[in-house]
Amino acid sequence: MKPLEGIKVVELTTYFAAPMCGRVLADWGAEVIKIEGPKGDPYRVAYKGQGTPQFEEGCPSYDLENSNKKFVCLDGKSEEGRQAILRLIAGCDVFLTNNRPQAMKKMGLDYESIHSLYPDIVYAEILGYGEKGPLKDKPGYDYTVFFSRSGLMADLSPRGGQVMNTIAGFGDHAAAITLCSGVCAALLKAKLGRGGDHVSVSLYQAALFLLSNGLLCAEYGREFPRTHFDCNSPIMQCYRCRDGEWIFLAVPEYDRLWPVICDRVLEHPELAVDPRFCNIRETNKHRAEAVAALDEIFIQHDSDHWVKRLEKYDIAHEKLAHFKDVLKDEQAWANDYLQEYTYPGGEKTVMIGTPVTFASMKDIPFKHSGAVGCDTDEVLKRIGYTESEIAALKAAGAAK
């Protein structure tokens, strides 16, 4: 039995963060019903700049955020559609949204309205900048909020170079899994008879939490952005190899392992006894010189050479992988972090699993999304609508 089996989730969501939260809850066993307006989630077409294909049965980009759900089309701007949404919410444990609060209030679907009707429901939402403050009503995406306003884009890019060219959904997915944890805590509270709750996560909030160590360092004078030579330690740093690939060393015990790395791995014993680098305190004064010395050594051999040397002496490291490498990584496949999915038409794609492994779940089946409103009739009948009432909703444009 899956951990969330028996839990019902209704989501009124678009794009990445909240839909991914819904997908994770669905993977963990919840029944998730996604409500879309007549035109559908804008991401059904907005993904096209990413270059992923559109198959007759679905799109891998959209399915990544929306697999294992049921899809209902209701127009919340119409009274008939709004009433149908309320009837769906009445039978759920969690209502999930990322629509801006003022839009939800206009439809009578804000937290206060829902809580007054159904006090035991967990009302979960993704926000841009947070519930309060001067930017609470400002539109936000992970590019603008998570990456830009948090300092991540400017201060984690190399000093003097261009800013990183990131990928869509990175910050959204961080917020999504964070909201999942809050939803589960609130569900426990509700199941213990203590009532529902209002659970919110903002993209800005998630970014600040993930960057908390950098923000703390900045408070105490650490300057950002940094250069290649301004690292915490020359053996907590990345080095380019002869083949153009990079090796990252992650060795926090400088005083104990610097001699081992210099003498055995790099075969440059003179660096181990160099007074400039004899301990971390002295090295901090000459950090740039130490990095430059290791730069000159690593560039002399290909990355595979260094991987073998570092593995031989059990030094923590990793060769910087490319996305195309990860898709073939035996470690990812062995743990079911990746899975192959074949669409009904025969097209194959690699899907990335949601995080967290449960011993009670041997596998998580993947079901691609259907067309807008593909489950409308089934779901509405389940909550008491007759065929004639559903037909009337569709005729009025309140459903599809």
KEMARFI-865884 format. One record per residue (C-alpha): residue in one letter; chain; x negated, z, y negated. Coordinates in steps of 0.02 Angstrom, whole numbers, plus 50000, padded with zeros to 5 digits. Each point is the difference from the previous one (the first is absolute). Layout:
REM residues N
residuo:A&cadena:A&xx:X&zz:Z&yy:Y
...
REM end
This chain:
REM residues 400
residuo:M&cadena:A&xx:50000&zz:50000&yy:50000
residuo:K&cadena:A&xx:49932&zz:49952&yy:49829
residuo:P&cadena:A&xx:49976&zz:50139&yy:49872
residuo:L&cadena:A&xx:50135&zz:49938&yy:49880
residuo:E&cadena:A&xx:50124&zz:49935&yy:50128
residuo:G&cadena:A&xx:50176&zz:50042&yy:49943
residuo:I&cadena:A&xx:49953&zz:49999&yy:49815
residuo:K&cadena:A&xx:50092&zz:49872&yy:49893
residuo:V&cadena:A&xx:49922&zz:49926&yy:49844
residuo:V&cadena:A&xx:50083&zz:49891&yy:49870
residuo:E&cadena:A&xx:49882&zz:49912&yy:49882
residuo:L&cadena:A&xx:50032&zz:49905&yy:49840
residuo:T&cadena:A&xx:49825&zz:49933&yy:49971
residuo:T&cadena:A&xx:49893&zz:49852&yy:49948
residuo:Y&cadena:A&xx:49820&zz:49941&yy:50015
residuo:F&cadena:A&xx:49872&zz:50118&yy:50081
residuo:A&cadena:A&xx:49996&zz:50188&yy:49982
residuo:A&cadena:A&xx:50175&zz:50059&yy:50043
residuo:P&cadena:A&xx:50028&zz:49862&yy:50130
residuo:M&cadena:A&xx:49839&zz:50051&yy:50088
residuo:C&cadena:A&xx:50059&zz:50180&yy:50000
residuo:G&cadena:A&xx:50158&zz:49938&yy:50085
residuo:R&cadena:A&xx:49899&zz:49901&yy:50126
residuo:V&cadena:A&xx:49895&zz:50151&yy:50046
residuo:L&cadena:A&xx:50156&zz:50107&yy:50024
residuo:A&cadena:A&xx:50073&zz:49860&yy:50108
residuo:D&cadena:A&xx:49841&zz:49990&yy:50104
residuo:W&cadena:A&xx:50013&zz:50188&yy:50026
residuo:G&cadena:A&xx:50174&zz:49979&yy:50071
residuo:A&cadena:A&xx:50122&zz:50009&yy:49855
residuo:E&cadena:A&xx:50140&zz:49873&yy:49983
residuo:V&cadena:A&xx:49965&zz:49917&yy:49833
residuo:I&cadena:A&xx:50130&zz:49894&yy:49911
residuo:K&cadena:A&xx:49933&zz:49899&yy:49854
residuo:I&cadena:A&xx:50123&zz:49951&yy:49864
residuo:E&cadena:A&xx:49961&zz:49843&yy:49901
residuo:G&cadena:A&xx:50093&zz:49917&yy:49857
residuo:P&cadena:A&xx:50072&zz:49824&yy:50017
residuo:K&cadena:A&xx:49831&zz:49920&yy:49959
residuo:G&cadena:A&xx:49906&zz:50114&yy:50119
residuo:D&cadena:A&xx:49842&zz:50100&yy:49972
residuo:P&cadena:A&xx:49895&zz:49898&yy:49875
residuo:Y&cadena:A&xx:49852&zz:50020&yy:50116
residuo:R&cadena:A&xx:50083&zz:49879&yy:50122
residuo:V&cadena:A&xx:49932&zz:49862&yy:49886
residuo:A&cadena:A&xx:49874&zz:50090&yy:49888
residuo:Y&cadena:A&xx:49872&zz:50013&yy:50141
residuo:K&cadena:A&xx:49959&zz:49814&yy:49989
residuo:G&cadena:A&xx:49847&zz:50022&yy:49891
residuo:Q&cadena:A&xx:49915&zz:50089&yy:50145
residuo:G&cadena:A&xx:49995&zz:49845&yy:50108
residuo:T&cadena:A&xx:50090&zz:50072&yy:50153
residuo:P&cadena:A&xx:50121&zz:49882&yy:50089
residuo:Q&cadena:A&xx:50189&zz:49996&yy:50005
residuo:F&cadena:A&xx:50072&zz:49973&yy:50173
residuo:E&cadena:A&xx:50180&zz:49959&yy:50036
residuo:E&cadena:A&xx:50030&zz:50176&yy:50066
residuo:G&cadena:A&xx:49902&zz:50096&yy:49869
residuo:C&cadena:A&xx:49845&zz:50023&yy:49896
residuo:P&cadena:A&xx:49853&zz:50109&yy:50058
residuo:S&cadena:A&xx:49973&zz:50069&yy:49824
residuo:Y&cadena:A&xx:50182&zz:50056&yy:49982
residuo:D&cadena:A&xx:50008&zz:50060&yy:50180
residuo:L&cadena:A&xx:49846&zz:50106&yy:49975
residuo:E&cadena:A&xx:50101&zz:50108&yy:49880
residuo:N&cadena:A&xx:50170&zz:49984&yy:50084
residuo:S&cadena:A&xx:49988&zz:49990&yy:50188
residuo:N&cadena:A&xx:50116&zz:50098&yy:50116
residuo:K&cadena:A&xx:50141&zz:50014&yy:49873
residuo:K&cadena:A&xx:50179&zz:49939&yy:49987
residuo:F&cadena:A&xx:50045&zz:49894&yy:49848
residuo:V&cadena:A&xx:50160&zz:50018&yy:49901
residuo:C&cadena:A&xx:50044&zz:49901&yy:49844
residuo:L&cadena:A&xx:50105&zz:50094&yy:49870
residuo:D&cadena:A&xx:50012&zz:49975&yy:49813
residuo:G&cadena:A&xx:49982&zz:50174&yy:49926
residuo:K&cadena:A&xx:50048&zz:49934&yy:49829
residuo:S&cadena:A&xx:50178&zz:49969&yy:50061
residuo:E&cadena:A&xx:50117&zz:50145&yy:50031
residuo:E&cadena:A&xx:50042&zz:49939&yy:50175
residuo:G&cadena:A&xx:49816&zz:49986&yy:50043
residuo:R&cadena:A&xx:49961&zz:50169&yy:49924
residuo:Q&cadena:A&xx:50137&zz:50083&yy:50101
residuo:A&cadena:A&xx:49932&zz:49921&yy:50159
residuo:I&cadena:A&xx:49827&zz:50066&yy:49959
residuo:L&cadena:A&xx:50071&zz:50175&yy:49976
residuo:R&cadena:A&xx:50087&zz:49991&yy:50168
residuo:L&cadena:A&xx:49835&zz:49952&yy:50081
residuo:I&cadena:A&xx:49910&zz:50143&yy:49913
residuo:A&cadena:A&xx:50135&zz:50122&yy:50058
residuo:G&cadena:A&xx:49943&zz:49977&yy:50180
residuo:C&cadena:A&xx:49813&zz:50006&yy:49973
residuo:D&cadena:A&xx:49867&zz:50136&yy:49998
residuo:V&cadena:A&xx:49885&zz:49914&yy:49875
residuo:F&cadena:A&xx:50035&zz:49886&yy:49853
residuo:L&cadena:A&xx:49845&zz:49906&yy:49944
residuo:T&cadena:A&xx:49976&zz:49898&yy:49841
residuo:N&cadena:A&xx:49872&zz:49936&yy:49877
residuo:N&cadena:A&xx:50122&zz:49939&yy:49868
residuo:R&cadena:A&xx:49970&zz:50075&yy:49829
residuo:P&cadena:A&xx:50101&zz:50160&yy:49967
residuo:Q&cadena:A&xx:50100&zz:49924&yy:49856
residuo:A&cadena:A&xx:50057&zz:49856&yy:50113
residuo:M&cadena:A&xx:50052&zz:50121&yy:50137
residuo:K&cadena:A&xx:50094&zz:50107&yy:49875
residuo:K&cadena:A&xx:50094&zz:49848&yy:49936
residuo:M&cadena:A&xx:50060&zz:49966&yy:50179
residuo:G&cadena:A&xx:50041&zz:50183&yy:50030
residuo:L&cadena:A&xx:49865&zz:50008&yy:50134
residuo:D&cadena:A&xx:49880&zz:50118&yy:49911
residuo:Y&cadena:A&xx:49948&zz:50164&yy:50080
residuo:E&cadena:A&xx:50123&zz:50109&yy:49906
residuo:S&cadena:A&xx:50147&zz:49889&yy:50047
residuo:I&cadena:A&xx:49951&zz:49987&yy:50183
residuo:H&cadena:A&xx:49956&zz:50185&yy:50015
residuo:S&cadena:A&xx:50170&zz:50051&yy:49930
residuo:L&cadena:A&xx:50084&zz:49896&yy:50135
residuo:Y&cadena:A&xx:49882&zz:50030&yy:50145
residuo:P&cadena:A&xx:49895&zz:50157&yy:49971
residuo:D&cadena:A&xx:49912&zz:49992&yy:50169
residuo:I&cadena:A&xx:49926&zz:49826&yy:49976
residuo:V&cadena:A&xx:49815&zz:49976&yy:49964
residuo:Y&cadena:A&xx:49989&zz:49889&yy:49845
residuo:A&cadena:A&xx:49829&zz:49915&yy:50003
residuo:E&cadena:A&xx:49929&zz:49887&yy:49866
residuo:I&cadena:A&xx:49843&zz:49910&yy:49947
residuo:L&cadena:A&xx:49967&zz:50002&yy:49813
residuo:G&cadena:A&xx:49870&zz:49914&yy:49893
residuo:Y&cadena:A&xx:49935&zz:50134&yy:49882
residuo:G&cadena:A&xx:50103&zz:50153&yy:50048
residuo:E&cadena:A&xx:50164&zz:50084&yy:49959
residuo:K&cadena:A&xx:49946&zz:50066&yy:49829
residuo:G&cadena:A&xx:49893&zz:49950&yy:49853
residuo:P&cadena:A&xx:49999&zz:49855&yy:49877
residuo:L&cadena:A&xx:49975&zz:49869&yy:50137
residuo:K&cadena:A&xx:50135&zz:50058&yy:50121
residuo:D&cadena:A&xx:50107&zz:49845&yy:49968
residuo:K&cadena:A&xx:49857&zz:49874&yy:49991
residuo:P&cadena:A&xx:49995&zz:49870&yy:50140
residuo:G&cadena:A&xx:49850&zz:50017&yy:50112
residuo:Y&cadena:A&xx:49912&zz:49917&yy:50146
residuo:D&cadena:A&xx:49849&zz:50058&yy:50097
residuo:Y&cadena:A&xx:49893&zz:49878&yy:49901
residuo:T&cadena:A&xx:50049&zz:50079&yy:49835
residuo:V&cadena:A&xx:50031&zz:50182&yy:50046
residuo:F&cadena:A&xx:49900&zz:50039&yy:50156
residuo:F&cadena:A&xx:49847&zz:49894&yy:49960
residuo:S&cadena:A&xx:49998&zz:49984&yy:49812
residuo:R&cadena:A&xx:50065&zz:50161&yy:49923
residuo:S&cadena:A&xx:49918&zz:50114&yy:50128
residuo:G&cadena:A&xx:49824&zz:49941&yy:49957
residuo:L&cadena:A&xx:49972&zz:49927&yy:50172
residuo:M&cadena:A&xx:49983&zz:49820&yy:49943
residuo:A&cadena:A&xx:49881&zz:50034&yy:49855
residuo:D&cadena:A&xx:49894&zz:50140&yy:50070
residuo:L&cadena:A&xx:49980&zz:49947&yy:50182
residuo:S&cadena:A&xx:49945&zz:49826&yy:49952
residuo:P&cadena:A&xx:49812&zz:49982&yy:49971
residuo:R&cadena:A&xx:49942&zz:50036&yy:49824
residuo:G&cadena:A&xx:49966&zz:49841&yy:49904
residuo:G&cadena:A&xx:50089&zz:49887&yy:50124
residuo:Q&cadena:A&xx:50176&zz:49934&yy:50015
residuo:V&cadena:A&xx:50137&zz:50115&yy:50062
residuo:M&cadena:A&xx:50049&zz:49990&yy:50183
residuo:N&cadena:A&xx:50127&zz:49871&yy:50054
residuo:T&cadena:A&xx:50114&zz:50110&yy:50104
residuo:I&cadena:A&xx:50140&zz:49962&yy:50122
residuo:A&cadena:A&xx:50187&zz:50024&yy:49981
residuo:G&cadena:A&xx:50077&zz:50154&yy:50079
residuo:F&cadena:A&xx:49846&zz:50111&yy:50011
residuo:G&cadena:A&xx:50067&zz:50135&yy:49884
residuo:D&cadena:A&xx:50178&zz:49971&yy:50058
residuo:H&cadena:A&xx:49955&zz:50040&yy:50179
residuo:A&cadena:A&xx:49909&zz:50158&yy:49947
residuo:A&cadena:A&xx:50157&zz:50056&yy:49909
residuo:A&cadena:A&xx:50108&zz:49948&yy:50149
residuo:I&cadena:A&xx:49913&zz:50107&yy:50130
residuo:T&cadena:A&xx:49995&zz:50144&yy:49875
residuo:L&cadena:A&xx:50188&zz:49988&yy:49976
residuo:C&cadena:A&xx:50024&zz:49997&yy:50189
residuo:S&cadena:A&xx:49917&zz:50170&yy:50013
residuo:G&cadena:A&xx:50114&zz:50068&yy:49863
residuo:V&cadena:A&xx:50154&zz:49927&yy:50084
residuo:C&cadena:A&xx:49955&zz:50082&yy:50166
residuo:A&cadena:A&xx:49975&zz:50169&yy:49915
residuo:A&cadena:A&xx:50167&zz:49983&yy:49911
residuo:L&cadena:A&xx:50087&zz:49948&yy:50162
residuo:L&cadena:A&xx:49935&zz:50158&yy:50082
residuo:K&cadena:A&xx:50068&zz:50102&yy:49855
residuo:A&cadena:A&xx:50169&zz:49915&yy:50017
residuo:K&cadena:A&xx:50006&zz:50022&yy:50189
residuo:L&cadena:A&xx:49965&zz:50186&yy:49977
residuo:G&cadena:A&xx:50159&zz:50010&yy:49898
residuo:R&cadena:A&xx:49916&zz:50018&yy:49831
residuo:G&cadena:A&xx:50077&zz:49845&yy:49922
residuo:G&cadena:A&xx:49933&zz:49831&yy:49950
residuo:D&cadena:A&xx:49866&zz:49967&yy:49872
residuo:H&cadena:A&xx:49938&zz:49877&yy:49870
residuo:V&cadena:A&xx:49832&zz:49933&yy:50056
residuo:S&cadena:A&xx:49902&zz:49885&yy:49886
residuo:V&cadena:A&xx:49827&zz:49925&yy:49999
residuo:S&cadena:A&xx:49932&zz:49895&yy:49858
residuo:L&cadena:A&xx:49865&zz:49869&yy:50013
residuo:Y&cadena:A&xx:49906&zz:50092&yy:49863
residuo:Q&cadena:A&xx:50013&zz:50165&yy:50093
residuo:A&cadena:A&xx:49936&zz:49924&yy:50162
residuo:A&cadena:A&xx:49854&zz:49919&yy:49912
residuo:L&cadena:A&xx:49945&zz:50160&yy:49913
residuo:F&cadena:A&xx:50006&zz:50094&yy:50164
residuo:L&cadena:A&xx:49894&zz:49870&yy:50090
residuo:L&cadena:A&xx:49877&zz:49995&yy:49855
residuo:S&cadena:A&xx:49998&zz:50189&yy:49976
residuo:N&cadena:A&xx:49816&zz:50022&yy:50043
residuo:G&cadena:A&xx:49948&zz:49867&yy:49874
residuo:L&cadena:A&xx:50111&zz:50077&yy:49866
residuo:L&cadena:A&xx:49925&zz:50171&yy:50034
residuo:C&cadena:A&xx:49824&zz:49929&yy:49986
residuo:A&cadena:A&xx:50045&zz:49915&yy:49836
residuo:E&cadena:A&xx:50059&zz:50167&yy:49931
residuo:Y&cadena:A&xx:49826&zz:50069&yy:50030
residuo:G&cadena:A&xx:49905&zz:49857&yy:49922
residuo:R&cadena:A&xx:49980&zz:49869&yy:50137
residuo:E&cadena:A&xx:49998&zz:49832&yy:49914
residuo:F&cadena:A&xx:50103&zz:49853&yy:50063
residuo:P&cadena:A&xx:49992&zz:49856&yy:50034
residuo:R&cadena:A&xx:49835&zz:50008&yy:50092
residuo:T&cadena:A&xx:49865&zz:49878&yy:50047
residuo:H&cadena:A&xx:49923&zz:49972&yy:50171
residuo:F&cadena:A&xx:49857&zz:50116&yy:49951
residuo:D&cadena:A&xx:50111&zz:50142&yy:49940
residuo:C&cadena:A&xx:50056&zz:50072&yy:50167
residuo:N&cadena:A&xx:50019&zz:50176&yy:50068
residuo:S&cadena:A&xx:49852&zz:49974&yy:50115
residuo:P&cadena:A&xx:49892&zz:49852&yy:50055
residuo:I&cadena:A&xx:50060&zz:50030&yy:50179
residuo:M&cadena:A&xx:50182&zz:50005&yy:49946
residuo:Q&cadena:A&xx:49991&zz:49821&yy:49939
residuo:C&cadena:A&xx:50023&zz:49818&yy:50046
residuo:Y&cadena:A&xx:49858&zz:49876&yy:50026
residuo:R&cadena:A&xx:49998&zz:49810&yy:50012
residuo:C&cadena:A&xx:49913&zz:49924&yy:50151
residuo:R&cadena:A&xx:49911&zz:49834&yy:50022
residuo:D&cadena:A&xx:50156&zz:49914&yy:50069
residuo:G&cadena:A&xx:50100&zz:50047&yy:49845
residuo:E&cadena:A&xx:50099&zz:50137&yy:50088
residuo:W&cadena:A&xx:49998&zz:50182&yy:49947
residuo:I&cadena:A&xx:49966&zz:50164&yy:50091
residuo:F&cadena:A&xx:50072&zz:50164&yy:49937
residuo:L&cadena:A&xx:49904&zz:50158&yy:50039
residuo:A&cadena:A&xx:50102&zz:50162&yy:50003
residuo:V&cadena:A&xx:49873&zz:50139&yy:50021
residuo:P&cadena:A&xx:50044&zz:50158&yy:49902
residuo:E&cadena:A&xx:49858&zz:50106&yy:50071
residuo:Y&cadena:A&xx:49864&zz:49927&yy:49892
residuo:D&cadena:A&xx:49861&zz:50127&yy:50022
residuo:R&cadena:A&xx:50012&zz:49999&yy:50190
residuo:L&cadena:A&xx:50029&zz:49815&yy:50031
residuo:W&cadena:A&xx:49904&zz:49910&yy:49861
residuo:P&cadena:A&xx:49836&zz:50016&yy:50099
residuo:V&cadena:A&xx:50086&zz:49940&yy:50159
residuo:I&cadena:A&xx:50071&zz:49846&yy:49914
residuo:C&cadena:A&xx:49838&zz:49956&yy:49911
residuo:D&cadena:A&xx:49882&zz:50033&yy:50145
residuo:R&cadena:A&xx:50102&zz:49940&yy:50151
residuo:V&cadena:A&xx:50139&zz:49885&yy:49942
residuo:L&cadena:A&xx:49915&zz:49911&yy:49855
residuo:E&cadena:A&xx:49822&zz:50024&yy:50067
residuo:H&cadena:A&xx:49936&zz:50045&yy:49827
residuo:P&cadena:A&xx:49928&zz:50175&yy:50024
residuo:E&cadena:A&xx:49921&zz:49997&yy:49827
residuo:L&cadena:A&xx:50173&zz:50021&yy:49922
residuo:A&cadena:A&xx:50032&zz:50157&yy:50102
residuo:V&cadena:A&xx:49852&zz:50087&yy:49918
residuo:D&cadena:A&xx:50018&zz:49925&yy:49827
residuo:P&cadena:A&xx:50013&zz:50151&yy:49881
residuo:R&cadena:A&xx:50132&zz:49911&yy:49898
residuo:F&cadena:A&xx:50117&zz:50001&yy:50149
residuo:C&cadena:A&xx:49948&zz:50157&yy:50094
residuo:N&cadena:A&xx:50167&zz:50089&yy:49976
residuo:I&cadena:A&xx:50168&zz:49963&yy:49922
residuo:R&cadena:A&xx:49960&zz:50093&yy:49840
residuo:E&cadena:A&xx:49845&zz:49894&yy:49967
residuo:T&cadena:A&xx:50088&zz:49841&yy:50059
residuo:N&cadena:A&xx:50138&zz:50027&yy:49873
residuo:K&cadena:A&xx:49868&zz:49976&yy:49865
residuo:H&cadena:A&xx:49939&zz:49839&yy:50082
residuo:R&cadena:A&xx:50159&zz:49936&yy:50081
residuo:A&cadena:A&xx:49986&zz:49823&yy:49931
residuo:E&cadena:A&xx:49821&zz:49985&yy:50064
residuo:A&cadena:A&xx:50052&zz:50056&yy:50175
residuo:V&cadena:A&xx:50143&zz:49876&yy:50005
residuo:A&cadena:A&xx:49885&zz:49860&yy:49941
residuo:A&cadena:A&xx:49875&zz:50043&yy:50137
residuo:L&cadena:A&xx:50135&zz:49991&yy:50134
residuo:D&cadena:A&xx:50067&zz:49839&yy:49925
residuo:E&cadena:A&xx:49831&zz:49918&yy:50030
residuo:I&cadena:A&xx:49996&zz:50060&yy:50181
residuo:F&cadena:A&xx:50177&zz:49956&yy:50054
residuo:I&cadena:A&xx:49991&zz:49824&yy:49929
residuo:Q&cadena:A&xx:49857&zz:49959&yy:50120
residuo:H&cadena:A&xx:50111&zz:49995&yy:50156
residuo:D&cadena:A&xx:50174&zz:49944&yy:50051
residuo:S&cadena:A&xx:50141&zz:50127&yy:50012
residuo:D&cadena:A&xx:50001&zz:49999&yy:50191
residuo:H&cadena:A&xx:49820&zz:50057&yy:50001
residuo:W&cadena:A&xx:50042&zz:50150&yy:49894
residuo:V&cadena:A&xx:50157&zz:50042&yy:50098
residuo:K&cadena:A&xx:49895&zz:50013&yy:50160
residuo:R&cadena:A&xx:49871&zz:50108&yy:49914
residuo:L&cadena:A&xx:50129&zz:50117&yy:49925
residuo:E&cadena:A&xx:50095&zz:50014&yy:50164
residuo:K&cadena:A&xx:49840&zz:50040&yy:50094
residuo:Y&cadena:A&xx:49974&zz:50155&yy:49893
residuo:D&cadena:A&xx:50184&zz:50045&yy:49986
residuo:I&cadena:A&xx:50007&zz:49979&yy:49811
residuo:A&cadena:A&xx:50175&zz:49986&yy:49928
residuo:H&cadena:A&xx:50022&zz:49826&yy:49927
residuo:E&cadena:A&xx:50114&zz:49849&yy:50001
residuo:K&cadena:A&xx:49978&zz:49817&yy:49970
residuo:L&cadena:A&xx:50121&zz:49944&yy:49866
residuo:A&cadena:A&xx:50136&zz:49903&yy:50090
residuo:H&cadena:A&xx:50103&zz:49857&yy:49931
residuo:F&cadena:A&xx:50188&zz:49990&yy:50025
residuo:K&cadena:A&xx:49974&zz:49857&yy:50122
residuo:D&cadena:A&xx:49885&zz:50114&yy:50103
residuo:V&cadena:A&xx:50127&zz:50141&yy:50006
residuo:L&cadena:A&xx:50131&zz:49883&yy:50075
residuo:K&cadena:A&xx:49883&zz:49980&yy:50151
residuo:D&cadena:A&xx:49937&zz:50179&yy:50007
residuo:E&cadena:A&xx:50006&zz:50068&yy:50178
residuo:Q&cadena:A&xx:50017&zz:50177&yy:49932
residuo:A&cadena:A&xx:50159&zz:49955&yy:49904
residuo:W&cadena:A&xx:50078&zz:49911&yy:50150
residuo:A&cadena:A&xx:49953&zz:50139&yy:50122
residuo:N&cadena:A&xx:50098&zz:50125&yy:49896
residuo:D&cadena:A&xx:50148&zz:49884&yy:49967
residuo:Y&cadena:A&xx:49965&zz:50000&yy:49814
residuo:L&cadena:A&xx:50027&zz:49812&yy:50012
residuo:Q&cadena:A&xx:50125&zz:49908&yy:50107
residuo:E&cadena:A&xx:50041&zz:49819&yy:50031
residuo:Y&cadena:A&xx:50177&zz:49947&yy:49966
residuo:T&cadena:A&xx:50080&zz:49837&yy:50052
residuo:Y&cadena:A&xx:50148&zz:49938&yy:49899
residuo:P&cadena:A&xx:50146&zz:49920&yy:50095
residuo:G&cadena:A&xx:49936&zz:49828&yy:49949
residuo:G&cadena:A&xx:49832&zz:50034&yy:50084
residuo:E&cadena:A&xx:49897&zz:50036&yy:49843
residuo:K&cadena:A&xx:49877&zz:50142&yy:50026
residuo:T&cadena:A&xx:49938&zz:50124&yy:49871
residuo:V&cadena:A&xx:49902&zz:50161&yy:49998
residuo:M&cadena:A&xx:50098&zz:50149&yy:49936
residuo:I&cadena:A&xx:49924&zz:50162&yy:49938
residuo:G&cadena:A&xx:50076&zz:50158&yy:50072
residuo:T&cadena:A&xx:50055&zz:50147&yy:49896
residuo:P&cadena:A&xx:49886&zz:50152&yy:49997
residuo:V&cadena:A&xx:50017&zz:50158&yy:50106
residuo:T&cadena:A&xx:49997&zz:50001&yy:50190
residuo:F&cadena:A&xx:50125&zz:50103&yy:50099
residuo:A&cadena:A&xx:49972&zz:50044&yy:50183
residuo:S&cadena:A&xx:50187&zz:49981&yy:50026
residuo:M&cadena:A&xx:49995&zz:49818&yy:49945
residuo:K&cadena:A&xx:49907&zz:49887&yy:50119
residuo:D&cadena:A&xx:50032&zz:49845&yy:49896
residuo:I&cadena:A&xx:50093&zz:49948&yy:49844
residuo:P&cadena:A&xx:50096&zz:49838&yy:50024
residuo:F&cadena:A&xx:50000&zz:49880&yy:49853
residuo:K&cadena:A&xx:50160&zz:49914&yy:49947
residuo:H&cadena:A&xx:49992&zz:49873&yy:49860
residuo:S&cadena:A&xx:50124&zz:50005&yy:49857
residuo:G&cadena:A&xx:50152&zz:49888&yy:50000
residuo:A&cadena:A&xx:50083&zz:49903&yy:49860
residuo:V&cadena:A&xx:50082&zz:50086&yy:49851
residuo:G&cadena:A&xx:50155&zz:50088&yy:50066
residuo:C&cadena:A&xx:49971&zz:49957&yy:50183
residuo:D&cadena:A&xx:50067&zz:50170&yy:50056
residuo:T&cadena:A&xx:50134&zz:50024&yy:49867
residuo:D&cadena:A&xx:50150&zz:49978&yy:50115
residuo:E&cadena:A&xx:49931&zz:50112&yy:50138
residuo:V&cadena:A&xx:49953&zz:50142&yy:49883
residuo:L&cadena:A&xx:50159&zz:49996&yy:49895
residuo:K&cadena:A&xx:50110&zz:49999&yy:50156
residuo:R&cadena:A&xx:49908&zz:50154&yy:50059
residuo:I&cadena:A&xx:50051&zz:50097&yy:49844
residuo:G&cadena:A&xx:50182&zz:49949&yy:50013
residuo:Y&cadena:A&xx:50018&zz:49832&yy:49915
residuo:T&cadena:A&xx:50117&zz:49878&yy:50084
residuo:E&cadena:A&xx:49963&zz:49815&yy:50017
residuo:S&cadena:A&xx:50126&zz:49960&yy:49865
residuo:E&cadena:A&xx:49924&zz:50128&yy:49882
residuo:I&cadena:A&xx:49826&zz:49929&yy:50029
residuo:A&cadena:A&xx:50067&zz:49825&yy:49968
residuo:A&cadena:A&xx:50078&zz:50062&yy:49838
residuo:L&cadena:A&xx:49834&zz:50077&yy:49945
residuo:K&cadena:A&xx:49913&zz:49836&yy:50033
residuo:A&cadena:A&xx:50134&zz:49899&yy:49911
residuo:A&cadena:A&xx:49980&zz:50112&yy:49848
residuo:G&cadena:A&xx:49811&zz:49976&yy:50002
residuo:A&cadena:A&xx:49972&zz:50185&yy:50035
residuo:A&cadena:A&xx:49923&zz:49966&yy:50170
residuo:K&cadena:A&xx:49917&zz:49861&yy:50098
REM end
